[in-house]
């Protein structure tokens, strides 16, 4: 099976032989192609065509040749649509032949969303190898764990040898630090062979601060009318925006077609500025639906701080209008406050009634559905979400942001007690919403996950100083000496500290944590997943038994009743025991004690009543 997405820009192999090069450069009046071949480098003038485009077909060019575009001032720039940049973001692009890769996953049709158990990972720190090939070695482990979907942090080419991925500047080129494009394809094919979906995190709200040359020849790629934390916004709604929008529409189709990915996570869409209609998110959603071979399952996942439920709408038949699901930051914040007691920063909004808001997330989606945010100085946040199905909300206790944006990258298991961790983990993994784990969470890894990058000296200094200054508003870091102890993001040691130690899974206490996750996910696949298909909003019934104790009933897709009873506080409580089959109880909860109405501190019970809801 051959897979290739044809694009109206970049370097495209021609059926008759040779390569067509095309660049949108409305800010200059001339562009030349510098092409490196075995016999040496040649410089060829490109032809200017309408709309700011330059193009050239070169009969002698072939896969493996490297090329750059030369601007009138002599600046040599890589192709913004490069499929591969072997010498990093400042170097030459390489012509790639997508059809040279033979895909073995001809029968793969993806998996329906209700089966999703998501595992977020960073290719560079997931294994000591730190590349696509290294990740393949852990796929069988993930299947045994109960994972059904990998979510890979951005791989688009970034400056240097290590980066979270959100500083990428070549959105079509997998970073050479992880391997070649065909190495990424091998990882995806290997995952499909094991029944694993693969989702990729993509960044459409900004380019990184080093290696973005678009300003030099295509200033119209940005719209100064919209200001963002990274400068002028990407131009999705101003003059010339059609070419910009096409760039990202094709990026979606490229990953889904040429790499046979099962979905994309669109990073921080709240940071995308677009006043047009349809806006770029709606247009990208249409691109997902237009993927050739759409008989397979393809999923669009969103991150959206604004809680805009409109992007998660379903039609009267329950079909997607735009996005499949959204990362639910609200539920993370509730879990975090409940488990740790921390209430500074954005946790302020969840401090007063964390369990009530947790119950709202579990039963209605967002905690904030238009209420005023104290952290945002009274700004109203969110839209009504109770009408949406649980499948629209991805729940998690941890992710790269919530760990790595801490000064020292502490994971939740480093901050909360083991009994609290068991309780919140059991709530996460058996709730109807698709759960997400961050790599190493399942065995309570000792490794932190700190922010890291590898910029040039001047930018590196500014990033380090800026990160330490950012934490100066926290009382803990008021002392400059304490701020200076925050790890340097550019230091190799900061990255190396977060590389997972896989030998830990055979040692206490990590082994017990891993077994708990396996047990819970096994129960999820056996009892819940077959009953989630066709589930609407679940007609949830939420009861706050005490300020730290909640009870929720959901009607599943087959009309059976799922019940959660959770005491997330330090005091035992007398309760009315729920009916139905006991699916799971935390280790501190004896079944006989529960039957008599005793609910110890930090205990959780899940029950399932089969058949029609009583």
C-alpha positions as CSV (number, residue, x, y, z in Angstrom):
1,X,0.0,0.0,0.0
2,X,1.4,3.4,-1.0
3,X,0.2,6.6,0.6
4,X,0.9,10.2,-0.5
5,X,-0.8,13.5,0.0
6,X,-0.3,15.9,-3.0
7,X,0.3,19.5,-2.0
8,X,0.2,22.7,-4.0
9,X,3.4,23.9,-2.4
10,X,6.8,22.4,-1.4
11,X,8.7,19.8,-3.4
12,X,6.4,17.3,-5.3
13,X,7.7,14.4,-7.4
14,X,6.2,14.4,-10.9
15,X,4.7,11.4,-12.5
16,X,6.8,12.0,-15.6
17,X,10.0,12.4,-13.6
18,X,11.6,15.3,-11.9
19,X,10.3,17.6,-9.1
20,X,8.1,20.6,-9.0
21,X,9.1,23.2,-6.5
22,X,6.6,25.8,-5.3
23,X,6.9,28.6,-2.7
24,X,4.5,31.3,-1.6
25,X,6.7,34.4,-1.2
26,X,4.5,37.6,-1.7
27,X,7.0,39.7,0.1
28,X,9.8,39.5,-2.5
29,X,10.0,40.0,-6.2
30,X,12.4,37.1,-7.0
31,X,13.3,33.6,-5.6
32,X,15.9,31.1,-6.8
33,X,16.2,27.5,-6.1
34,X,19.5,26.2,-4.8
35,X,19.6,22.5,-5.6
36,X,22.4,20.1,-4.3
37,X,23.0,17.0,-6.4
38,X,25.8,14.5,-6.6
39,X,27.5,16.5,-9.3
40,X,27.3,19.7,-7.2
41,X,25.0,22.6,-6.4
42,X,23.1,24.6,-9.0
43,X,21.1,27.8,-8.6
44,X,18.0,28.1,-10.8
45,X,15.7,31.1,-11.0
46,X,12.1,30.3,-10.2
47,X,9.1,31.7,-12.2
48,X,6.8,34.3,-10.6
49,X,3.2,33.4,-11.0
50,X,-0.1,35.0,-9.8
51,X,-0.8,35.5,-6.1
52,X,2.8,35.8,-4.9
53,X,3.8,32.3,-5.9
54,X,7.1,31.1,-7.4
55,X,7.5,27.8,-9.1
56,X,9.9,25.6,-11.0
57,X,10.0,22.1,-12.4
58,X,13.4,20.5,-12.5
59,X,13.6,17.3,-14.6
60,X,16.9,16.2,-13.1
61,X,15.8,16.5,-9.4
62,X,15.0,13.4,-7.5
63,X,14.4,12.0,-4.0
64,X,17.3,12.5,-1.7
65,X,18.5,15.8,-3.3
66,X,18.7,18.7,-0.9
67,X,17.5,22.2,-1.7
68,X,17.1,25.7,-0.3
69,X,15.3,28.8,-1.6
70,X,17.5,31.9,-2.1
71,X,15.9,35.4,-1.5
72,X,17.0,38.6,-3.3
73,X,19.2,39.6,-0.3
74,X,21.1,36.3,-0.5
75,X,19.4,34.7,2.5
76,X,19.0,30.9,2.0
77,X,15.9,29.5,3.6
78,X,14.5,25.9,3.9
79,X,11.2,25.0,2.5
80,X,8.4,25.8,4.9
81,X,6.6,22.7,3.6
82,X,9.7,20.5,3.9
83,X,9.0,16.8,4.4
84,X,12.4,16.4,6.0
85,X,15.3,18.7,7.1
86,X,18.2,16.4,8.1
87,X,20.5,19.3,9.2
88,X,17.9,21.0,11.4
89,X,15.7,24.0,10.9
90,X,18.5,26.3,9.4
91,X,19.7,23.6,6.9
92,X,18.6,22.4,3.6
93,X,15.4,20.5,3.0
94,X,15.5,17.0,1.5
95,X,13.2,15.8,-1.4
96,X,11.2,12.8,-0.1
97,X,9.4,10.2,-2.1
98,X,6.4,9.3,0.1
99,X,5.4,6.4,-2.2
100,X,8.7,4.7,-1.5
101,X,7.3,3.4,1.8
102,X,5.3,0.3,1.7
103,X,2.5,0.3,4.3
104,X,1.6,-3.1,5.7
105,X,-1.6,-1.9,7.5
106,X,-4.0,-2.3,4.5
107,X,-6.9,-3.5,6.6
108,X,-6.5,-0.9,9.4
109,X,-9.7,1.1,9.9
110,X,-8.9,2.7,13.2
111,X,-11.0,2.3,16.4
112,X,-14.3,4.0,17.5
113,X,-13.8,6.8,20.0
114,X,-15.6,5.0,22.9
115,X,-12.7,2.5,23.0
116,X,-10.1,5.3,23.6
117,X,-7.6,4.9,26.4
118,X,-5.0,7.5,25.6
119,X,-1.3,7.5,26.5
120,X,0.5,10.8,25.9
121,X,4.2,10.5,25.3
122,X,7.3,12.5,24.2
123,X,9.4,10.6,21.7
124,X,12.7,12.0,23.0
125,X,12.2,11.0,26.7
126,X,9.9,8.0,26.4
127,X,12.9,5.7,26.0
128,X,16.7,6.0,26.3
129,X,16.9,5.7,22.5
130,X,14.8,8.8,22.2
131,X,13.6,8.1,18.7
132,X,10.7,6.5,16.7
133,X,12.4,3.1,16.7
134,X,12.8,3.2,20.5
135,X,9.1,3.8,20.9
136,X,8.3,0.7,18.9
137,X,10.0,-1.4,21.6
138,X,7.4,-0.4,24.2
139,X,4.2,-0.9,22.1
140,X,3.5,-4.4,23.4
141,X,3.8,-3.1,27.0
142,X,1.2,-0.4,26.2
143,X,-1.2,-3.0,24.8
144,X,-0.8,-5.1,27.9
145,X,-1.4,-2.1,30.0
146,X,-4.7,-1.5,28.3
147,X,-3.9,1.5,26.2
148,X,-5.7,1.8,22.8
149,X,-4.3,5.2,21.5
150,X,-0.9,6.8,21.6
151,X,-0.9,10.6,21.6
152,X,2.5,11.8,20.5
153,X,3.7,15.3,21.5
154,X,4.7,17.4,18.4
155,X,7.4,16.0,16.2
156,X,7.6,18.9,13.7
157,X,11.1,20.1,13.2
158,X,12.3,22.3,16.0
159,X,15.7,24.0,16.6
160,X,18.3,21.9,18.4
161,X,18.4,18.3,19.5
162,X,15.7,18.4,22.2
163,X,12.4,20.2,22.7
164,X,8.9,19.6,23.9
165,X,7.9,20.2,20.3
166,X,5.8,23.3,20.7
167,X,8.7,25.4,19.2
168,X,8.4,23.7,15.8
169,X,8.9,25.8,12.6
170,X,8.6,23.2,9.9
171,X,5.1,21.7,10.4
172,X,5.5,18.9,7.7
173,X,8.9,17.6,8.7
174,X,9.4,15.1,11.5
175,X,12.4,16.2,13.5
176,X,15.6,14.5,12.5
177,X,16.5,13.9,16.1
178,X,13.8,11.2,16.2
179,X,14.5,9.7,12.8
180,X,13.5,10.0,9.2
181,X,9.9,10.3,8.0
182,X,9.8,6.6,7.1
183,X,10.9,5.8,10.7
184,X,7.8,7.6,12.0
185,X,5.7,5.7,9.5
186,X,7.2,2.4,10.8
187,X,6.1,3.4,14.4
188,X,2.6,4.1,13.2
189,X,2.4,0.9,11.2
190,X,3.7,-1.1,14.2
191,X,1.1,0.5,16.4
192,X,-1.7,-0.3,14.0
193,X,-0.5,-3.9,13.8
194,X,-1.1,-4.1,17.6
195,X,-4.5,-2.4,17.4
196,X,-3.2,0.9,18.7
197,X,-4.5,4.2,17.3
198,X,-1.9,7.0,16.9
199,X,-2.8,10.6,17.4
200,X,-0.3,13.5,16.8
201,X,-0.2,16.8,18.6
202,X,0.0,19.7,16.1
203,X,0.6,23.4,16.7
204,X,-1.4,25.9,14.5
205,X,-1.4,28.9,16.8
206,X,2.3,30.0,16.5
207,X,5.7,29.1,15.2
208,X,8.8,28.7,17.4
209,X,11.1,31.6,18.1
210,X,14.1,30.2,16.2
211,X,14.2,29.1,12.6
212,X,11.0,30.6,11.3
213,X,12.0,32.4,8.1
214,X,8.4,33.2,6.9
215,X,8.7,36.9,7.9
216,X,11.6,37.3,5.4
217,X,9.5,36.5,2.3
218,X,5.9,36.0,3.3
219,X,5.0,38.7,5.9
220,X,1.4,38.2,4.9
221,X,1.6,34.9,6.7
222,X,1.0,36.9,9.9
223,X,-1.7,39.5,10.8
224,X,-0.4,42.3,13.1
225,X,-4.1,43.2,13.8
226,X,-4.1,40.3,16.3
227,X,-1.4,40.3,18.9
228,X,-0.4,37.0,20.7
229,X,2.2,36.0,23.2
230,X,4.4,35.1,20.2
231,X,3.9,38.4,18.3
232,X,1.6,38.9,15.4
233,X,-0.9,36.1,15.0
234,X,-0.9,33.7,12.1
235,X,-3.0,35.2,9.4
236,X,-6.2,33.2,9.2
237,X,-8.6,36.1,8.5
238,X,-6.7,39.0,6.8
239,X,-5.6,39.7,3.3
240,X,-3.8,36.8,1.8
241,X,-5.2,34.4,4.4
242,X,-6.4,31.9,1.8
243,X,-2.8,30.7,1.2
244,X,-2.2,30.5,4.9
245,X,-5.4,28.5,5.6
246,X,-4.5,26.1,2.8
247,X,-1.1,25.6,4.4
248,X,-2.7,24.2,7.6
249,X,-5.6,22.4,5.9
250,X,-3.0,20.5,3.9
251,X,-1.0,19.9,7.0
252,X,-4.1,18.1,8.5
253,X,-4.6,16.0,5.3
254,X,-0.8,15.3,5.0
255,X,-0.6,13.7,8.5
256,X,-3.9,11.8,8.1
257,X,-3.2,10.6,4.6
258,X,0.5,10.3,4.1
259,X,1.2,9.1,7.6
260,X,-2.1,7.2,8.1
261,X,-2.5,8.8,11.5
262,X,-5.8,8.2,13.4
263,X,-6.2,11.7,14.5
264,X,-4.6,15.0,15.6
265,X,-4.7,17.0,18.8
266,X,-4.9,20.8,17.9
267,X,-2.8,22.6,20.5
268,X,-4.3,25.6,22.3
269,X,-6.9,26.7,19.8
270,X,-7.8,29.5,22.2
271,X,-4.6,31.2,21.1
272,X,-5.7,31.1,17.4
273,X,-7.1,34.5,16.2
274,X,-9.7,34.3,13.5
275,X,-12.7,36.5,13.0
276,X,-13.8,34.9,9.8
277,X,-16.7,32.5,9.2
278,X,-16.2,29.6,8.9
279,X,-13.3,30.0,11.2
280,X,-10.1,27.9,10.7
281,X,-11.2,25.3,13.3
282,X,-14.4,24.7,11.5
283,X,-12.5,24.5,8.2
284,X,-10.1,22.0,9.6
285,X,-12.9,20.0,11.0
286,X,-14.3,19.8,7.4
287,X,-10.9,18.6,6.2
288,X,-11.0,15.7,8.7
289,X,-14.3,14.7,7.2
290,X,-12.9,14.9,3.7
291,X,-10.0,12.5,4.3
292,X,-9.9,9.9,1.5
293,X,-10.8,6.5,2.8
294,X,-12.9,8.2,5.5
295,X,-14.5,4.8,6.2
296,X,-11.8,4.5,8.9
297,X,-12.2,6.3,12.2
298,X,-10.4,9.7,12.3
299,X,-10.5,11.9,15.4
300,X,-10.0,15.6,15.9
301,X,-9.0,16.4,19.5
302,X,-8.9,20.0,20.8
303,X,-7.2,21.9,23.6
304,X,-9.2,25.0,24.4
305,X,-8.8,27.0,27.6
306,X,-12.0,28.9,26.7
307,X,-14.2,25.8,27.1
308,X,-16.1,26.6,23.9
309,X,-18.5,23.7,23.8
310,X,-19.7,24.7,20.3
311,X,-16.7,23.0,18.8
312,X,-17.8,19.7,20.4
313,X,-21.4,19.8,19.2
314,X,-23.2,16.7,17.9
315,X,-26.1,16.7,15.5
316,X,-29.5,15.2,16.2
317,X,-28.2,11.8,15.2
318,X,-25.2,12.1,17.6
319,X,-22.8,12.6,14.7
320,X,-19.9,15.0,15.1
321,X,-20.3,18.6,13.8
322,X,-16.7,19.6,14.4
323,X,-14.3,18.2,17.0
324,X,-14.4,14.7,18.6
325,X,-13.3,15.6,22.1
326,X,-11.4,18.2,24.2
327,X,-8.8,17.9,26.9
328,X,-10.7,18.9,30.0
329,X,-8.3,21.0,32.0
330,X,-11.1,21.7,34.5
331,X,-11.2,18.1,35.7
332,X,-7.4,18.0,36.1
333,X,-7.5,21.1,38.2
334,X,-10.2,19.6,40.4
335,X,-8.3,16.3,40.8
336,X,-5.1,18.2,41.6
337,X,-6.7,20.4,44.3
338,X,-8.5,17.4,45.8
339,X,-5.3,15.2,45.9
340,X,-2.7,17.8,46.9
341,X,-4.5,20.7,48.6
342,X,-2.6,23.2,46.4
343,X,-4.7,26.3,45.7
344,X,-2.4,28.9,44.2
345,X,-2.3,30.1,40.5
346,X,-5.1,28.8,38.4
347,X,-6.1,26.3,41.1
348,X,-7.6,29.3,42.9
349,X,-10.8,28.8,40.8
350,X,-11.2,25.3,42.2
351,X,-10.2,25.8,45.8
352,X,-13.5,26.4,47.6
353,X,-15.5,23.4,46.3
354,X,-13.2,21.1,44.5
355,X,-15.3,17.9,44.9
356,X,-18.5,19.7,43.8
357,X,-16.7,20.9,40.7
358,X,-15.2,17.5,40.1
359,X,-18.7,16.1,40.2
360,X,-19.8,18.7,37.7
361,X,-17.0,17.8,35.3
362,X,-17.9,14.1,35.6
363,X,-21.6,14.7,35.0
364,X,-21.6,17.8,32.7
365,X,-18.2,18.2,31.1
366,X,-16.8,21.5,32.1
367,X,-16.6,22.9,35.6
368,X,-16.8,26.5,34.2
369,X,-19.7,26.9,31.8
370,X,-19.9,30.7,31.8
371,X,-19.1,31.5,35.4
372,X,-16.7,34.2,36.5
373,X,-13.1,33.1,37.0
374,X,-11.3,34.6,40.0
375,X,-7.9,33.7,38.4
376,X,-8.9,35.6,35.3
377,X,-10.0,38.7,37.3
378,X,-13.7,38.0,37.0
379,X,-13.8,37.2,33.3
380,X,-16.6,34.8,32.3
381,X,-15.3,31.5,31.1
382,X,-16.9,28.6,29.2
383,X,-20.1,27.6,27.6
384,X,-22.9,25.2,28.6
385,X,-21.7,21.6,28.1
386,X,-24.2,19.3,30.0
387,X,-25.9,18.3,26.8
388,X,-22.7,16.8,25.4
389,X,-21.8,13.1,25.8
390,X,-19.0,12.0,28.1
391,X,-17.0,11.0,25.0
392,X,-16.5,14.7,24.2
393,X,-14.3,15.2,27.3
394,X,-10.8,13.7,27.8
395,X,-10.1,13.3,31.5
396,X,-6.6,13.2,33.0
397,X,-4.7,13.5,36.3
398,X,-1.5,14.6,34.6
399,X,-0.2,15.7,31.1
400,X,2.9,17.3,29.8
401,X,1.7,20.8,30.5
402,X,0.4,20.3,34.1
403,X,3.7,18.5,35.1
404,X,6.2,20.4,33.0
405,X,4.8,23.9,33.8
406,X,5.7,23.4,37.4
407,X,9.1,24.8,38.3
408,X,10.7,21.4,39.1
409,X,8.4,19.2,36.9
410,X,7.0,17.2,39.8
411,X,4.4,14.5,39.0
412,X,1.2,14.1,40.9
413,X,2.6,11.0,42.7
414,X,5.4,13.2,44.1
415,X,2.8,15.5,45.6
416,X,-0.1,13.4,46.8
417,X,-0.4,10.4,49.2
418,X,-0.6,6.9,47.9
419,X,-4.1,6.5,49.2
420,X,-5.2,9.7,47.4
421,X,-3.5,8.5,44.2
422,X,-5.4,5.2,44.3
423,X,-8.7,7.0,44.8
424,X,-8.4,9.6,42.0
425,X,-6.8,7.0,39.6
426,X,-9.8,4.8,40.1
427,X,-12.2,7.7,39.4
428,X,-10.3,8.6,36.3
429,X,-10.0,5.1,34.7
430,X,-13.6,3.9,35.3
431,X,-15.5,7.1,34.4
432,X,-17.4,7.1,31.1
433,X,-15.1,9.8,29.7
434,X,-12.0,8.6,27.7
435,X,-9.0,8.7,30.1
436,X,-5.5,10.0,29.3
437,X,-2.3,8.9,31.0
438,X,1.0,10.7,30.7
439,X,4.0,8.5,30.1
440,X,5.3,6.9,33.3
441,X,2.2,7.8,35.3
442,X,1.0,4.2,35.2
443,X,4.0,3.1,37.3
444,X,4.5,6.3,39.4
445,X,7.8,7.0,37.8
446,X,10.3,8.8,39.9
447,X,11.4,11.0,37.0
448,X,10.1,14.5,36.7
449,X,9.1,16.1,33.4
450,X,10.7,19.5,33.2
451,X,10.5,22.1,30.5
452,X,13.5,21.7,28.2
453,X,14.8,23.1,24.9
454,X,18.0,23.6,22.9
455,X,18.1,27.1,21.6
456,X,21.1,29.1,20.4
457,X,23.1,31.0,23.2
458,X,21.3,34.3,23.2
459,X,17.8,32.9,23.0
460,X,18.7,30.2,25.5
461,X,19.7,32.9,28.0
462,X,16.4,34.8,27.5
463,X,14.3,31.6,27.9
464,X,16.1,30.6,31.1
465,X,15.7,34.1,32.6
466,X,12.1,34.4,31.5
467,X,11.1,31.0,33.0
468,X,12.7,31.9,36.3
469,X,11.1,35.3,36.3
470,X,7.7,33.7,35.5
471,X,7.8,31.9,38.9
472,X,8.7,35.0,40.8
473,X,5.0,35.8,41.5
474,X,4.8,32.6,43.6
475,X,5.6,33.1,47.3
476,X,7.8,30.0,47.2
477,X,10.1,31.6,44.6
478,X,10.1,35.2,46.0
479,X,13.8,34.7,46.9
480,X,16.1,35.2,43.8
481,X,18.3,32.4,45.1
482,X,15.4,30.0,45.1
483,X,14.5,31.1,41.6
484,X,18.0,30.4,40.5
485,X,17.6,26.8,41.6
486,X,14.9,26.2,38.9
487,X,16.4,23.9,36.3
488,X,17.8,25.6,33.2
489,X,15.6,24.5,30.3
490,X,18.6,24.5,27.9
491,X,20.8,22.3,30.1
492,X,21.2,18.7,28.8
493,X,20.7,17.5,32.4
494,X,17.2,19.0,32.5
495,X,16.2,16.9,29.6
496,X,18.0,13.7,30.8
497,X,16.3,13.9,34.2
498,X,13.0,13.2,32.6
499,X,13.9,10.2,30.5
500,X,11.9,7.3,31.8
501,X,13.7,4.5,33.8
502,X,11.8,1.4,32.6
503,X,13.6,-0.8,35.1
504,X,11.4,0.7,37.8
505,X,8.4,-1.3,36.7
506,X,9.9,-4.4,38.3
507,X,10.5,-2.7,41.6
508,X,8.3,-1.7,44.6
509,X,6.3,0.5,44.8
510,X,6.1,1.1,41.1
511,X,5.1,-2.5,40.3
512,X,2.0,-2.2,42.5
513,X,0.9,1.1,40.8
514,X,1.3,-0.5,37.4
515,X,-0.8,-3.5,38.5
516,X,-3.5,-1.1,39.7
517,X,-3.6,0.6,36.3
518,X,-3.7,-2.7,34.5
519,X,-6.6,-4.0,36.7
520,X,-8.6,-0.8,36.3
521,X,-8.1,-0.7,32.5
522,X,-9.0,-4.4,32.2
523,X,-12.3,-3.7,34.0
524,X,-12.9,-0.7,31.7
525,X,-12.5,-2.8,28.6
526,X,-14.5,-5.7,29.9
527,X,-17.5,-3.9,31.5
528,X,-17.6,-0.3,30.3
529,X,-16.4,-0.1,26.7
530,X,-19.0,-2.4,25.3
531,X,-21.7,-0.3,26.9
532,X,-20.4,3.2,25.9
533,X,-21.4,3.1,22.2
534,X,-24.5,5.2,21.5
535,X,-24.3,6.8,24.9
536,X,-25.8,10.4,25.0
537,X,-25.1,12.7,27.9
538,X,-25.8,9.7,30.2
539,X,-28.7,11.4,32.0
540,X,-26.3,11.8,35.0
541,X,-27.6,12.1,38.6
542,X,-25.1,13.9,40.8
543,X,-25.4,14.0,44.5
544,X,-22.9,15.7,46.9
545,X,-23.2,13.5,49.9
546,X,-20.7,15.8,51.8
547,X,-18.3,18.5,50.8
548,X,-15.8,15.8,50.1
549,X,-18.0,12.9,49.0
550,X,-20.0,12.5,45.8
551,X,-22.3,9.9,44.2
552,X,-23.0,9.9,40.4
553,X,-25.2,7.6,38.3
554,X,-24.9,7.4,34.5
555,X,-27.1,5.6,32.0
556,X,-24.8,3.9,29.5
557,X,-25.5,3.2,25.9
558,X,-27.2,-0.2,26.6
559,X,-29.4,1.4,29.4
560,X,-27.3,-0.2,32.2
561,X,-26.5,2.0,35.2
562,X,-23.0,2.9,36.2
563,X,-22.6,4.3,39.8
564,X,-19.6,6.0,41.4
565,X,-19.4,6.5,45.1
566,X,-16.3,8.4,46.2
567,X,-15.1,9.8,49.6
568,X,-12.2,12.1,48.7
569,X,-11.7,13.4,52.2
570,X,-10.0,12.5,55.4
571,X,-13.1,11.5,57.4
572,X,-15.1,8.3,57.1
573,X,-18.7,8.6,56.2
574,X,-21.9,6.6,56.7
575,X,-23.7,6.2,53.3
576,X,-26.5,4.3,51.6
577,X,-24.8,1.6,49.6
578,X,-25.6,1.6,45.9
579,X,-27.2,-1.3,44.2
580,X,-25.8,-3.4,41.4
581,X,-22.6,-5.4,40.9
582,X,-19.5,-4.1,42.6
583,X,-17.0,-3.6,39.8
584,X,-14.2,-2.1,41.9
585,X,-13.3,-0.9,45.4
586,X,-10.1,0.8,46.5
587,X,-7.9,-1.4,48.7
588,X,-9.1,0.4,51.9
589,X,-12.7,-0.4,51.3
590,X,-14.0,-3.8,52.5
591,X,-17.1,-5.0,50.5
592,X,-18.9,-6.0,53.7
593,X,-18.2,-2.6,55.3
594,X,-19.6,-0.9,52.2
595,X,-22.7,-3.1,52.2
596,X,-23.3,-1.9,55.8
597,X,-22.9,1.7,54.7
598,X,-19.4,2.5,55.8
599,X,-17.3,4.6,53.5
600,X,-13.7,5.1,54.8
601,X,-11.6,8.2,54.1
602,X,-10.2,8.2,50.5
603,X,-12.2,5.3,49.3
604,X,-14.0,4.8,46.0
605,X,-16.5,2.2,44.8
606,X,-17.8,1.5,41.3
607,X,-21.1,-0.4,40.7
608,X,-22.8,-1.6,37.5
609,X,-26.5,-2.4,37.3
610,X,-26.9,-4.5,34.1
611,X,-30.0,-4.2,32.0
612,X,-32.4,-1.2,31.9
613,X,-31.8,1.5,34.4
614,X,-33.9,0.8,37.6
